[in-house]
């Protein structure tokens, strides 16, 4: 495993590929998943500007069986065809399953697995360290450590430092609560030389200044050119334009997401898929318990996209 190569390949847009299901039985639709990856590649997504995440939170991992998680990753890897690296979501409550996921991801041809602290129980940092070590020992694959502080124990600065010494650990997908302690800035500025930092806090201009070189971009699922432009403006250090893009074009998406979470249902990926449908792409609902947002929020999402300047939005 070439650690420096994996770190470099992780730079760019980190695109969480939604998992598609058939209506109404909600069985996997791997054909639709492959068509979506084909769309992304046809609109400029490649190894120079992106990594695709298969079976993450926006990919409904929490409602998938092990075999379904494998099938989703296989579909993404097959359609990507080596033109863009793929990470497989490997969140689980079981170290044994994590080891299986790591081995499976490597066998399929994924470059990375995404790992976060096990949820439900409040595990200690010692538990999490051994958990990541188990994944590293199971397969020769890059590991992206994901700080999911909202569902499990948060990762401390000291634990990031310790994890960064594991050769397989090449990326840190980082978000923190916003406090005066500035935990987000502290980790990004300190670890940017050791790990590829994926900004999951939407602080793209600031994090890029401090050395972050990867950015989770939901908008790419329906507007790939937006993510490509984001990287171009970041590379040019045109931070004023980056902030304009975030406020005028990205923020409306996230405001609508928060509105849906507060008023109707909870989950991830459902708004990506609704927006995909509204530019003529394959789409589906998420599996329950997340409810189908499309009937209630279709027109609101369409108006949001039009106001944000998304190209190719369908007529009412």
VEXVEXRO-96142 format. One record per residue (C-alpha): x negated, y, z; residue number from 0. Coordinates in steps of 0.5 Angstrom, whole numbers, plus 500, padded with zeros to 3 digits. Layout:
N
R   X   Y   Z seq
R   X   Y   Z NUM
...
//
This chain:
316
R   X   Y   Z seq
R 500 500 500   0
R 497 507 498   1
R 499 511 504   2
R 497 518 500   3
R 501 516 494   4
R 507 514 497   5
R 507 521 501   6
R 506 525 495   7
R 512 521 491   8
R 517 522 497   9
R 516 530 495  10
R 522 533 492  11
R 530 533 492  12
R 532 527 497  13
R 538 525 494  14
R 543 521 498  15
R 547 516 492  16
R 554 515 494  17
R 557 508 494  18
R 562 507 489  19
R 568 502 491  20
R 574 500 486  21
R 581 503 488  22
R 585 500 491  23
R 581 494 494  24
R 575 498 496  25
R 570 492 493  26
R 563 495 491  27
R 563 498 484  28
R 556 497 482  29
R 557 499 475  30
R 560 506 477  31
R 553 506 482  32
R 549 505 476  33
R 553 510 471  34
R 552 515 477  35
R 544 514 477  36
R 544 514 469  37
R 547 521 470  38
R 542 523 475  39
R 536 521 470  40
R 540 524 464  41
R 540 531 467  42
R 533 531 469  43
R 532 527 475  44
R 525 524 475  45
R 519 521 479  46
R 516 528 479  47
R 522 531 483  48
R 526 526 487  49
R 527 520 491  50
R 534 516 491  51
R 537 514 497  52
R 541 507 496  53
R 546 505 502  54
R 544 511 507  55
R 550 515 511  56
R 553 518 504  57
R 552 511 501  58
R 557 508 507  59
R 552 503 510  60
R 556 503 516  61
R 562 499 512  62
R 557 495 508  63
R 555 488 510  64
R 548 486 509  65
R 549 483 502  66
R 553 489 500  67
R 547 493 502  68
R 542 489 498  69
R 547 489 492  70
R 547 497 492  71
R 540 498 493  72
R 539 493 487  73
R 544 497 483  74
R 540 503 484  75
R 533 500 483  76
R 535 497 477  77
R 538 503 473  78
R 533 507 476  79
R 528 503 472  80
R 522 505 475  81
R 523 513 473  82
R 525 515 480  83
R 523 512 487  84
R 528 509 491  85
R 529 509 499  86
R 534 504 502  87
R 538 506 508  88
R 536 501 514  89
R 539 504 519  90
R 542 498 524  91
R 543 496 531  92
R 538 490 531  93
R 531 489 530  94
R 532 483 527  95
R 536 486 521  96
R 532 491 520  97
R 526 486 519  98
R 531 483 514  99
R 532 490 511 100
R 525 491 510 101
R 523 485 507 102
R 529 485 502 103
R 528 493 500 104
R 520 491 498 105
R 523 485 494 106
R 528 489 490 107
R 523 494 489 108
R 524 500 493 109
R 518 504 495 110
R 521 506 502 111
R 526 504 507 112
R 530 510 512 113
R 530 508 519 114
R 533 512 525 115
R 533 510 532 116
R 539 504 534 117
R 545 507 535 118
R 551 506 541 119
R 546 504 546 120
R 541 510 548 121
R 535 507 547 122
R 528 509 550 123
R 523 512 546 124
R 519 505 547 125
R 524 501 544 126
R 524 505 538 127
R 517 505 537 128
R 517 497 538 129
R 523 497 533 130
R 519 501 528 131
R 513 497 529 132
R 517 491 527 133
R 519 494 521 134
R 512 496 519 135
R 510 489 520 136
R 515 485 516 137
R 514 488 509 138
R 509 493 506 139
R 513 498 504 140
R 513 506 506 141
R 518 508 512 142
R 521 514 513 143
R 523 516 520 144
R 530 519 521 145
R 532 523 527 146
R 539 522 528 147
R 540 526 534 148
R 547 526 534 149
R 548 519 534 150
R 543 516 538 151
R 537 518 542 152
R 533 524 539 153
R 526 523 537 154
R 521 527 541 155
R 515 531 539 156
R 510 526 542 157
R 514 520 539 158
R 513 523 532 159
R 506 524 534 160
R 505 516 536 161
R 509 514 530 162
R 505 518 525 163
R 499 513 526 164
R 503 507 524 165
R 500 506 517 166
R 507 505 514 167
R 510 511 516 168
R 510 516 511 169
R 516 521 512 170
R 520 524 517 171
R 527 526 515 172
R 528 532 520 173
R 533 535 523 174
R 534 538 531 175
R 539 542 535 176
R 538 549 534 177
R 535 552 541 178
R 530 557 543 179
R 525 551 544 180
R 524 551 536 181
R 523 544 536 182
R 525 544 528 183
R 519 549 527 184
R 514 546 532 185
R 515 539 528 186
R 515 541 521 187
R 509 546 522 188
R 505 541 526 189
R 506 534 522 190
R 506 537 515 191
R 499 535 514 192
R 500 528 516 193
R 507 526 514 194
R 512 528 508 195
R 517 532 512 196
R 524 532 509 197
R 528 538 511 198
R 535 535 513 199
R 537 542 517 200
R 538 546 510 201
R 532 551 512 202
R 529 550 506 203
R 525 557 505 204
R 523 557 512 205
R 521 549 512 206
R 517 550 505 207
R 513 556 508 208
R 511 551 514 209
R 509 545 509 210
R 516 541 508 211
R 516 538 501 212
R 522 534 501 213
R 529 537 502 214
R 536 533 502 215
R 540 536 497 216
R 547 533 497 217
R 549 538 491 218
R 545 534 486 219
R 550 529 486 220
R 554 533 482 221
R 549 539 480 222
R 542 536 479 223
R 540 542 475 224
R 541 546 482 225
R 536 541 486 226
R 531 542 480 227
R 532 550 480 228
R 531 549 488 229
R 524 546 487 230
R 522 551 482 231
R 523 557 486 232
R 520 554 492 233
R 514 552 488 234
R 514 559 486 235
R 515 562 493 236
R 521 566 491 237
R 524 565 498 238
R 529 571 496 239
R 532 567 491 240
R 532 560 495 241
R 536 564 500 242
R 541 567 495 243
R 542 560 492 244
R 543 557 499 245
R 548 562 501 246
R 552 563 495 247
R 552 556 492 248
R 550 551 497 249
R 554 554 503 250
R 561 553 501 251
R 560 546 500 252
R 558 545 507 253
R 563 550 510 254
R 568 545 506 255
R 565 539 509 256
R 565 542 516 257
R 573 544 515 258
R 574 537 513 259
R 571 534 519 260
R 574 538 524 261
R 581 538 521 262
R 582 531 517 263
R 577 526 517 264
R 570 524 519 265
R 564 521 515 266
R 559 522 509 267
R 559 522 502 268
R 566 523 501 269
R 565 530 499 270
R 560 529 494 271
R 564 524 491 272
R 570 528 490 273
R 566 534 487 274
R 563 528 482 275
R 570 527 480 276
R 571 534 479 277
R 565 534 474 278
R 568 528 470 279
R 564 523 474 280
R 566 516 477 281
R 568 517 484 282
R 572 513 489 283
R 574 514 496 284
R 570 512 502 285
R 572 506 506 286
R 576 506 512 287
R 576 509 518 288
R 574 515 513 289
R 580 517 510 290
R 581 519 503 291
R 580 526 502 292
R 582 527 495 293
R 589 528 495 294
R 589 534 500 295
R 582 537 498 296
R 582 536 491 297
R 584 543 489 298
R 580 546 494 299
R 574 543 492 300
R 575 545 485 301
R 576 552 487 302
R 569 552 491 303
R 566 549 485 304
R 568 554 480 305
R 566 560 485 306
R 559 557 486 307
R 558 557 479 308
R 558 549 478 309
R 558 547 471 310
R 563 543 467 311
R 568 543 473 312
R 575 540 470 313
R 581 543 469 314
R 587 543 474 315
//
